[in-house]
Amino acid sequence: MKKILRIFLFCFVISATTQAFATISITLDQQSKLHAPGNVFIDIKISGLQSGGVNALLGAWELDFLYDPNVFQFVATPPAGLGALLGDESLGQAISLAQPVTTPGIFHVGVLSLLEADAATCVFCDPLNPDPLNPLLEDLQSDSFTLATVGLFAPTAGGAGIISSLLETKNIVLSDAFGNELLPVAHPSKLTNVVPIPATIALVGIGLFGWLTARRSRGLLPVSAY
């Protein structure tokens, strides 16, 4: 009987500890397959904010996004950019903490929200007459969403075979809408594959595209009505 009781207490403690240290996750999600040369876009996502006993609104975040500069070059072309669920920077609702890439392979990015958390604690809001220019964080955020999208360019070309490269996030700092740090944080790395396009296939594709363009310009191919 005592042995069964010990096992029960052990399981209870483990369960309680798991609940007390519910984990928020930062993950990397590749939007599409990557064929080099070409761009690839990586979504930095957060999850677990309002589940597992956390029940928090994100008020600020920053982290280092790490990539291999021998494989990738950083690019800032759309759809790369910051997410809008901490507020719109162009409307003065948030401040970007992103920094220019001065060290190849490291991009420091983050956002500080200037919006209030919720109707129960807001100071400058009227719950009965919401201001569309100053929404509350509770109206914007859910349990998981995209923090930012990072753009990378892979210049590798030729028949060198598939290249596997590791993408990581480090030095993560998260805080809730009241400035309290959110812990703990899981941040698994992302292994991405770069598939080079052989030069011969690229040349054939360019030639075929030029041939079709010439045929259409001469009226030899039908033009779709759509």
N, C-alpha and C positions, 0 to 999 in steps of 0.2 A: 504493500500500500504506500509506504514512504517513497519507494522507487518511482511509482506512478505519479505521485504528487510532485517529486523533483522534476520529472520530465515535463509535467504540465507547467510548472513555474518557469522552467527554462524556455519553453515555447512561448509563454506569455511575455517574458522579458524580451526575447528576440523580436516578437511582433510589435511590442511597444516601442522598441528602439528603432525599428524600421519606420514606424509612423512618425516618430519624433525627428528622424533625419531623412524625411522625404526629399527626393533629389530633383532638382531642376536640371534640365539637360540643354546643352548647346550642341547642335548638330549641323553638319554640312551636307547640303543636298545639291547634287549636280543636276542642272536643268536638262541637259541633253548629252548624247555621246559626243566625243571629241575626235575629230579628224584633223590632223595637222597638214598644212598650216591652217589655222583658224582660231576663233574665239570660243571660250567656254565660260559659262556664268554659274557661280556657286552661291546658293542661298544659305545665309547663316540664320538658323532657326532656333527659337527657344520654345521649350515645352515644360509642362509641370508647374506652371505658375498658380493655377487655381484647382489643383487636384492633389491627392495624397496628403491633405492636411496643410498644404502651404498657404493657399488662399491669399495671394499677394498680387499687387499691381506693380508693374515695372516702371520705375521713375527715372532710371539712368542705367547705362551699361557702357562698358568699353572692354576691348580685348585686342590682342595681336593675332592677325591672320598670317600664318606661315605657309610659304610655298617654295618650291625649288627654283631658284633663278636660272639654273642651267636648263630647265625644261620650259618655264613659263616667263612671260613678261606681264607686268601689271597694266591693265587698261581701264579707263574710266568711261567707256562708251556705254550708252543705254543698252540693256536694262539695268546696268550696274547702278547702284545708288542706295540710299538709306530708306528703310521702311518708314511708314507714316503713322504707326500705332503708338508712338510716344508724342505725336504732334507733328505739324507741318512746319519745317524750318523756314520756308518762304513766307509764312504768315506770322512768324515770331512766336510760334508755339513750342519750339524746341531749339536747342543749340547743338550743332554738329561738333563732335570731338575727333573727327577724322583728321589724319595728318598726312602730308605728302610722303610718298615713298622715297626715303633718303638712303635706306639700306636695302639693297635688292633682296627680295625674299621675305620681307616683313612689312605688313601694312597695318597700322594702328587705326582702329575705327571705333566709334561710339557715339552715343546721343545722350543729352541731358534734357529731360522734359521740363517745360515751364507750366504744364497744365496741372490742375488740381485733381486729386484722386477720385473722390466720389461725392455724391450729394449729401451724405451724412457728415462729412468733415469739411466741405468747401467753405471758403470765407468770402470769395468774390463772385459767387454764382447764385442764381435764383433757380432752385429746382423746378419751380412752376413755369418759368420762362427760360428754357435753355438757350444759351448763346451759341449759334452755329460756328462762330469764329473762335470760340474757346470751349470746345467740348471737354468732358470729363474723361479721365483715363478709363474709368469703368465702362464708359460707352464705346470705347475704341478697342479695348483688349479682350482677348479670350485666353484660354488655357495655353494655346500655342499660336505662334505667328512668326513671320519673317522679320528679322532685325535689319538685315542689309543684304544686298547682292553684290558680290565681288566679281569683276571681270578679269579674265586671264587670256593671254594670247600665246599659242604654242607655235613657234616658227619651224619646228622640226618637220622636215620633209624627206622623201626618198624611201628606199626599201630597207630601213634599219630595223624593222620589226616593232612590235608593241612596246611602248615605254610606260612603266608603272611609276607613278609619282605620288608622294604622300602630302596631303593637305592637313593642316592642324590649326587649332586655336589654343592660345596660351595667355597667361596673365589676365584672366577674366575677372572683372569686377562688376557685380550687379547690385543695385539697391532698389528698395521699394519706393513708393510715392512719397514716403516721409523721410527718406535718407538712410534707412536702416539697411545694412548689408544683407544680401540673401545668400545663404549657404545651406548645404554644400552644392556644388555644381559638377555635373558629369559632362565631359567634352571629348567624345571619341574622335579619333582621327579619320580621315576619309582617303581611301586609296582610289586614285583615278587613273584611267588608262588612256594614253595618247596613241592613236592609230595613225601612223604616217600614210599619206597618199603617195604611192609610187609616182615618180616624175613622168613615166610613160603614160599612165592613166590620166594624169592631170593634163598632159599635152593633148591627148586624144579628146578629152572633154572640151578643152578650149577650142580645138579645131572643129568639133561637132557643133558647138554653140555658134561659132563664126559662120559655118555653112548654113545653119538654119536661119540665122539673122539675114544673111545675103539672099536666101531663097524667098523669105517673107517680104523683104524690101522690094523685090522684083515682082511680087504678086504671084509667085509660084506656089505658095502655101496659103490655105484658107486662114483668115484671122477670126478668132472666136468672138462672138458677139458679147461675151462676158469679160 
